[in-house]
Amino acid sequence: MIRRVYANQHDIITLDSDMFGTRKRISTGKKADKRLLKWYEKNFDTEYRELFEEKYQPKKEDYSDLTLREYGMMVLDLTSDNRRAYVHERIKKTFVRICDFKMSENKRFGEFLLTDIKTTHIMKWQRESGLSPQTIATDRAYLNMVMQTATNDDIIRKNPVVLVKLPKKQAVKEKVYYSEDEIRAILGAAKGQLKNYIQIAFFTGMRGSELVGLKWDDIDFDKEVIRVDSRIVGGVEDETKSRKIRFVPMFAQCKEALMRQRMFSGLREHVFINQSGNSYYGSATMTFRFKRLLSENNFKYGTIHDLRRSFNTLLKEYGYPTDWILDIMGHVDDRVNRNHYTGSLRVDVSKVNNIAL
């Protein structure tokens, strides 16, 4: 084994060795003199090992004194490039909610040091958070990612999340389907922009986020087609869920509602606008108004997404080709299409345009 101490061209003491398999020359940073040269020769192994580890084997950062909130937010920010901006913000809000859970009278979950979190804490959060099993499963995935990263960083020995069973899922609720008669009744009770929104939603099958992101530049009245290439979620305009541009036919009922909406929004860029004349922050406001309309008129409970499901079913009932339905709905494959079909299939030769409102 090579063990050599010498003064380099700048008269700095340098240690030369192949102690760790590869020959390395490491400067000590000390000015050479006879006394120091002899001292390094005597203590070569210890000094070389320390210099080698410092230069070629830097120690990992010590995160053991970080709380769940501090470390978790750092991990989420470091991995933000892996997801869309609005998704990242939504996940951060979810993680803040997890951290705000009161584990005891004087301490919230996020205030715990990573090294102090046990399986019992995970169990308590799952049992007492008041969230549905489905929401817990989603939130837990983010918590698991943070704790697994802490395991990989050697901050904790085991990930406590994976040691706790998920709560049992609730029975899947039956999907809501609106018939033509029910849609007529709902539209009869709706007024103004909400009526236009519902009518366009039902006769295009567009997602709520896509509707609030719809612009007049996307509407071609001459060719009777709508281009769907963006959506608004959490105030962020982004590409559609499928990340593809699709073209939706403008059925007569949709065109009628768009013409009314044009009078309402005027020269604004977006089709649907809030009280300030700007685009909506997301689909939540219109969804809330839709649910309130249903409740006030004793209509069957549902969401804007149920209008999309109903439109999907309507197209199947009227015998439109599956591939065509997939295209205009923005579904990736027929599995999604089948999952969203909720009514009884009865092929009819009539066209959707003939549906009277």
Long-range contacts (C-beta under 8 A, 24 or more apart in sequence): 3-44, 3-45, 3-48, 5-37, 5-40, 5-41, 5-44, 7-32, 7-37, 13-37, 13-40, 15-40, 15-44, 15-47, 15-48, 15-51, 17-44, 17-48, 19-45, 19-48, 19-49, 19-52, 20-52, 20-56, 24-52, 24-56, 26-51, 26-52, 26-55, 60-153, 60-154, 63-114, 63-150, 63-153, 63-155, 64-113, 64-114, 64-115, 64-155, 65-113, 66-113, 66-114, 66-155, 67-110, 67-111, 67-112, 67-113, 67-114, 68-99, 68-109, 68-110, 68-111, 68-112, 68-113, 68-114, 68-117, 68-146, 69-96, 69-99, 69-110, 69-111, 71-114, 71-146, 71-150, 71-155, 72-99, 72-110, 72-143, 72-146, 75-145, 75-146, 75-149, 76-142, 76-146, 79-145, 84-236, 84-238, 85-236, 85-238, 86-233, 86-234, 86-235, 86-236, 86-238, 89-234, 89-236, 90-233, 90-234, 91-142, 94-138, 94-139, 94-142, 95-142, 95-143, 95-146, 97-139, 98-125, 98-139, 98-142, 98-143, 101-125, 101-128, 101-129, 114-147, 114-150, 114-155, 114-156, 115-155, 115-156, 117-147, 117-156, 117-160, 118-160, 119-160, 119-163, 119-164, 121-160, 122-160, 122-161, 122-163, 122-164, 123-164, 126-164, 126-166, 126-167, 127-167, 132-170, 133-166, 133-167, 133-168, 133-169, 133-170, 134-169, 134-170, 136-166, 136-167, 137-166, 137-167, 137-169, 140-166, 175-306, 175-309, 175-340, 175-342, 176-300, 176-301, 176-302, 176-303, 176-306, 176-309, 176-310, 176-342, 177-306, 177-309, 177-310, 177-313, 177-342, 177-343, 178-202, 178-300, 178-302, 178-306, 178-307, 178-310, 179-310, 179-343, 180-314, 180-355, 182-299, 182-300, 183-310, 183-357, 184-356, 184-357, 185-297, 185-299, 186-293, 186-294, 186-297, 186-299, 187-357, 189-293, 189-296, 189-297, 189-299, 190-293, 192-264, 193-261, 193-264, 193-265, 193-272, 193-273, 194-286, 194-289, 194-290, 194-293, 195-257, 195-260, 196-257, 196-258, 196-260, 196-261, 196-264, 197-272, 197-286, 197-290, 198-290, 198-307, 199-253, 199-254, 199-256, 199-257, 199-357, 200-254, 200-257, 200-258, 200-261, 200-271, 201-304, 201-307, 201-308, 201-311, 202-253, 202-307, 202-310, 202-311, 203-251, 203-253, 203-254, 203-257, 203-311, 203-352, 204-248, 204-251, 204-254, 204-311, 204-328, 205-248, 205-307, 205-308, 205-311, 205-312, 205-315, 205-328, 205-329, 206-248, 206-308, 207-231, 207-240, 207-241, 207-283, 207-304, 207-305, 207-308, 207-330, 208-283, 208-286, 208-287, 208-304, 208-305, 209-233, 209-241, 209-282, 209-283, 210-240, 211-271, 211-272, 211-283, 211-286, 211-304, 212-270, 212-272, 212-279, 212-280, 212-282, 212-283, 212-286, 213-237, 213-270, 213-279, 214-270, 214-271, 214-272, 215-269, 215-270, 215-271, 216-262, 216-265, 216-268, 216-269, 216-270, 216-271, 217-269, 218-271, 219-250, 219-258, 219-271, 220-250, 221-250, 221-255, 221-258, 224-249, 224-250, 224-255, 225-249, 225-250, 226-250, 226-254, 228-330, 232-279, 232-280, 232-281, 232-282, 232-283, 233-282, 233-283, 234-281, 234-282, 235-281, 235-282, 240-330, 241-330, 242-330, 242-331, 242-332, 244-330, 246-327, 246-328, 246-330, 247-327, 247-328, 248-328, 249-328, 251-352, 251-353, 252-353, 253-352, 253-353, 253-355, 253-357, 256-357, 308-340, 309-340, 309-341, 309-342, 310-342, 310-343, 312-337, 312-340, 312-341, 313-340, 313-341, 313-342, 313-343, 314-343, 314-352, 315-352, 316-341, 316-343, 316-345, 317-343, 317-345, 317-346, 317-347, 317-348, 318-347, 318-348, 318-350, 318-351, 318-352, 319-347, 319-348, 319-349
